Amino acid sequence: MKMTNKPHLLVVDGMALLFRSFFASSAMGHFIRLEDGTPTNGVQGFARHVLTAQSIMKPTHLAVCWDMGTQTFRNELFDGYKANRPAPPVEMLPQFDMAREVSEMIGWKNFGEVGMEADDTIGSMIEKWKNEAEITVISGDKDLLQLLNPTTKIAFTKKGYSEYDVYTEERFKEEYVIEPHQFADVKAFMGDSSDGYPGVKGIGPKTALQLIQKYGSIDGVLNNLDELKPAQRTKISDYMEMLQLSLKLATIHREMPIPADLHDLQIVDYSNETFEKLEQKGFKLIAKHARSLYSLV
């Protein structure tokens, strides 16, 4: 990826990569256990994914963002938020803390705050450093499209460790014909079944986007209800409260304090010692992968 001479900060959605790696390998029964039987498949996949991304994208700085527990301010706003998601498989439970520990051992800085989601940490990081750095976010979460700006791109995981679907602000505006920040209003209308909030029942992605393209925001739509078809008017009137709530749920926060300066996230060269320690703890695939990518001897 071509970057300017500004620092290039790679922001990793740790949860997205951990879950992705866990399910990709557990589906085939590969849990890669430590000597005591603890599964490590998600963690080994997560670390290998980040190491590969680093070798492809060549960032100068790196941060990994995490959810810190399942309860956030969004659950307080709406009981049903993510309530339909199944609990993580038992083999995954020890891997949440393990992933953060391995991340630190490699030299990456972890971020996350209880009561907030990784998305909010990512949004706040972008807000803090968008004028100082070129930023690339790795995730699988389309909600993050609302964070795009001239210095930030979102790389969505696509296939394996090395294929990404990269969105720039320019590409987003061409495809959606709205500004990135308006994407939260679109999400509020259409709802999100994976996050468990309904939006306005009967208004799908296409109509939601058309409404925001025409009226600019939820307020813009509400101020022009008399222009809408009667059926649309009725749907929106019936779900007015849920629409306003859905906007709060869909909007990523950008004001969290980030307890670091950009220089704290600078990547240092890897040493073989780091990966020897990981190998001794049973993370052999990570060590092997790092050696092949970074010619460590």
N, C-alpha and C positions, 0 to 999 in steps of 0.2 A: 504494500500500500504506500503510495507516494505521500510523503509528509513534508511540511516546511521545516525550517531549522528550529522551530519551537520544540519544547519537550513534547514527547508523545506518551500520553498516559493511557495505559490499558486498564480498564475497569472490568472486572470479572464478576458476573452473577454466579457466585459460588454454589448457591442452592440449585440453580438451573443445571449446572454441569454435574453436580453430585447426583441429583435424581436421574438425569439422563444416563450417566455412566452406570449407575446401579441397575436400572431397568434393562439397559441394553445387554448387560452381561448376566444378570440373574435370570433373564428369560431363557438362557441356555444352560442354566444351572451352574454358572461359574461364579463362585463366591470368594475365591482366592483367600483362604483363611490363614490367620497367624497360627503359630504353634499351639496356642491355647484355644484355638477354634474360632476366634473372633473373625467375622467376615470383613474383608477390606476392598471388595470389588469396586464400590462406588468411589472410594477415596483414591485408589490407584488410577482409576479412569479419569477422575477429576484432575489429578496432578499431571497426568500425561497430556490431557487436553490443554491445560494452561501452558505447559512447556512447549507444546507444538505451536500453539497460537503465538507464543512469544518469538519462536524461531521464524515464523512467517511474517508477523506484523512488525517486528523489530521495535517494540516500545522502549523508551528510556526509563519509564516509571510504571509501577504496577500496584494495583490495589484489588483485594478480593472482598466482596460484600456478601453478608449473610443475613438471613432471618434469624432472630434470636428468640426462639420459642414460637408457639402457634397463635398466641393471643396478642392482638394488636389493637390500636385505637379503632380500627375498622370493625372489629367484632363488637366493640362497645356501641358503635353507631348502628349496627345491624346484626342481630343474632344469627341470621342465615349466612353471613359472610364466610365463604369457604367451608360451610358446615357439611356440604355434600361430599367433601373429599375424604376418601378412605384414610385411615391411619396408616403411617408408613409400615412396611413389612418389618417383622421383628429383626431380621438380619440387617436392616438399615439403621436401627436405633443407635448402636454404638459408633456409627460412622460420622455422625454430625460433629461431635467434639473431635474425633480423630482427624477429620478433614482440616479443621482449623489448626490442630497441632502440627500436622504434616506441612501445611501451608507455611507456618512459622519456621519450621525446621529448614525449609528450602530457602527462606529469606523473604517471603511475601508478607505484606502487612494486611491483617484482617480488620474489617470494620463491620459494625452492626450495633443496633441499639434495641433494647427490650421495649416492646410496645410499638415498634415501627417495622416496616418490611424492608427487605434488601433494596427494593425499587426506590424507596424513599431515601435510603443512603446513597444510591447511585444518582438520583436526581439532585441531591444536595451537593454531591461531589462535582457534578457537572456545573451546577450554578456557581460553586466556589472557584473553579479553575478554568471555566470556559474561555476566559480572556488570556490565560497564561499558557495554555497547552492545547495541542491537538488531542482529542479524546476519542478512543474507540471503546465501545461497550460490547462485551460478548454476553449473549443471553439467548433464551428461546422465547422470551416473553414479549409479545407484540404491544403490550401496554406501553412499553418504553419508547415507542415511536413519538410520543408526545414530548420527549426530551430532546429531540433533534434540534440542532442549531448549526450555524455556519462552521463551527469548529468541532462538532461532535457527529460521529457516525455510529450506527448500531449494526453489529455483525451478528446475525441470527445463525445459530448452529443449524447445519443442514445435513451433512453426512459425514460419518467418521470423525476424525480429529482435525481435518484440514479444510473442509468445505463450508463456506459461509455464504449467506445471502445478505449482502451489505446494503444498508440504506443510508443515504446522505439526505440532508434537508432538501436538496434539489430534486432528488429522485422521489421523495415523499410528496412534494408539492405537485410534481408532474402527475403522479398516480392518483392522488386523492383530491387534488385541486382545493385544498384547505391549508392553513398553517398548522405545523405540528401540535401547538398547544390546544388547537380545537379538537384534536383526536379524543380527548377526554369527554367532550360533549357528545361526540358520536357514540362512544362506548356507553355513556349514560342512557342514551335512547335505546340502543340495541341490547343492553344488558350483557352479562358474561356468565354463561352456564358453569364454567369451571370455577369461577369465583363465587357463584351462588347468588348473584343478584339479578333480578329480572328485567330492569329497565322498564320500558313501556311495552306491555304485552301486545303482540301483533305488529310491532315495528321492527323490521329486520335490518341487517347491515346496510343494504342498498338504500332504503328509505331514510335511515338515520343519517347517512352521509349526504344524501340529497338535501335534507332539511338544513344541515349545518352549512353546506355549500351555499344555499340560498339565503339563510337568515343569520349565519355567523356564529350563533351561540344558542343555548337553551333559552336564555332570556329573549333573544331575538325571535325565536319561534313562538314563545308565549305571548309576546307583544303583537304577534300577527296571526293569532289563532283563527281569526275570522276569514283569513285568506285560504285556509286549508280545506281539504275535502271534509265533509261532515263526519265520515268514518274515522279519519285521522284525528279530527278535533275531539271526538268522543273518547277515543283511546287515550289521548294525552290528558284530557280532563280527568278521566278515571284514575290515571296513574301519576297525577301531578306530584304527590308527596314522594312516591317512589322514584320519580325522575330526579327530583332535587337531591334525594339521598344517594341515588346511583352516581350522580356527579361527584359527590364528596368521596365515594368509594373508589371511583375511577381516576380521580386526580392524584397524581404522584406529588408528594411533598418535596420542596426544594430548600427548606429553611433549617434543616437539622444542623447543629454544630458538628463539624468534622474535626476531630481532635488530632490534626496533623497539618504540617506544611507540605507543600509539594515536594520539596527536596528530601523529606522523610521517606518518600516512596520510590526514590531512585533505585534502579536495579543494579546490584553489584554482580560482578562476574562469578559464575558458579565454580566451586572447587570440588575436586573428587571426594574430599573429606566429607562434605555435606551428604553426598549420596551414599558413601560408605556407611555412615551412621544410619541412614534410612534402610539400607540393605540389611544391616545387623538387626534392625527392628522388624524385619520381615517384608519390607516394601521393595522387593527385588525388581518388580516390573518398572517402577518409577525410576530407580537407579539405572537400569538398563536403557530405558528410553532417553534419559538425560544424557547418558554417555554417547549414545548414537547421534543425538542432535547437536551436542556441544563439544564433541571430540575430547571428552575428559579422559585423562589417563591416570 
